[in-house]
Amino acid sequence: MTGLTVLITLTYPLAIWFGHGHIQPRWLAGLLVLAAATRLPALKVGAAVRWSVAAILLLALVAIWANVLLPLKLYPVLVNGAMLATFGYSLICPPSVIERFARVREADLPPVVVAYTRRVTQVWCMFFLLNGSIALGTALWASEAVWSLYTGVVSYVLMGLLFGGEYLVRLRFKRLHHV
């Protein structure tokens, strides 16, 4: 993902919250079109990117056509679903996503490390499943403020805690397994 893609994804919930009531949803849908446009250079990467761009554009089109906010609030659900699909697929067709990251630093990983990276990938799958489910619940049944707070702040804090927690577990794992 490009820096602009990351910036849009991180600030999107807050932009929707601040724009709600002041800007019609069909105009806010421009943010989704921009999010899709930032992914265009990656279309050659694979089918997953093409499907995610198509899904983003579909959400934007529904928001424009119906001039409603709900499709715009489903974007974080889509992001979590795409991440879950990517990480989950890597468990079915190894190497896992986390193993690929680990091999950037060290090409030859012992079997115990490969097993550890697989477990970490599973943990991230659970995170994306739960986070996406909560994002869906807040999109459907909570106020825009609650949705924005969860998808724009709380979910990133939880992600940071998972990163930090995994880092501490990894340090202990390395010490115990001498890797």
C-alpha positions, -999 to 999 in steps of 0.1 A, spaced: 0 0 0 12 35 -7 15 62 19 -16 79 6 -36 46 9 -25 42 45 -33 79 53 -68 76 38 -75 43 56 -63 58 90 -82 91 87 -113 78 69 -135 72 99 -128 106 113 -134 123 80 -168 105 78 -177 116 113 -167 152 108 -185 153 74 -217 136 86 -245 161 88 -224 187 69 -217 170 36 -240 147 17 -229 110 17 -227 110 -21 -199 136 -18 -182 118 11 -181 88 -13 -153 106 -30 -130 94 -2 -138 58 -12 -131 66 -48 -98 81 -38 -90 50 -17 -96 29 -47 -76 51 -70 -45 48 -47 -47 10 -52 -47 12 -90 -9 9 -93 -12 -25 -75 -38 -40 -98 -12 -61 -115 -3 -77 -82 -32 -101 -81 -69 -109 -80 -72 -99 -43 -63 -63 -51 -87 -62 -81 -115 -76 -59 -108 -51 -31 -109 -21 -56 -141 -34 -71 -157 -38 -36 -146 -2 -27 -160 12 -59 -193 -8 -53 -196 8 -18 -189 42 -33 -215 37 -61 -242 26 -36 -235 56 -14 -236 80 -44 -268 64 -59 -287 62 -26 -270 92 -9 -268 72 24 -240 68 49 -241 31 56 -220 19 26 -193 44 36 -193 30 71 -187 -5 57 -152 4 44 -134 -7 76 -154 -39 74 -141 -44 39 -105 -36 49 -106 -62 78 -122 -87 55 -95 -82 29 -68 -86 56 -85 -117 70 -87 -132 35 -50 -125 28 -38 -138 61 -62 -168 61 -52 -177 25 -16 -177 35 -24 -204 61 -39 -226 34 -12 -219 9 20 -214 29 42 -196 36 21 -176 60 21 -138 58 41 -135 91 66 -161 78 72 -140 47 79 -110 69 103 -131 90 121 -144 59 129 -108 48 153 -106 78 164 -142 78 159 -165 48 166 -198 66 141 -202 94 141 -233 117 109 -253 118 101 -240 153 101 -204 140 79 -214 110 54 -229 135 56 -197 156 50 -175 126 20 -196 116 5 -192 151 10 -154 149 -7 -154 115 -36 -173 131 -38 -147 159 -39 -119 133 -68 -137 115 -87 -138 148 -80 -101 153 -93 -92 118 -124 -114 123 -132 -98 156 -123 -62 146 -143 -65 114 -173 -79 133 -172 -50 158 -168 -25 129 -198 -41 112 -218 -39 144 -210 -3 150 -218 5 114 -252 -11 116 -264 -3 151 -243 25 167 -241 62 162 -217 78 138 -197 90 168 -193 55 183 -185 41 149 -158 67 143 -144 63 178 -141 25 173 -129 24 137 -108 55 139 -92 51 174 -100 20 194 -93 -5 166 -59 11 160 -51 11 197 -60 -26 198 -39 -33 168 -10 -15 184 -14 -35 216 -14 -67 195 18 -56 178 34 -48 211 22 -79 228 34 -101 200 68 -83 201 72 -91 238 61 -128 232 86 -130 203 115 -118 225 106 -145 251 102 -171 223 137 -162 209 152 -165 244 136 -198 251 144 -213 217 178 -197 212 169 -182 178 
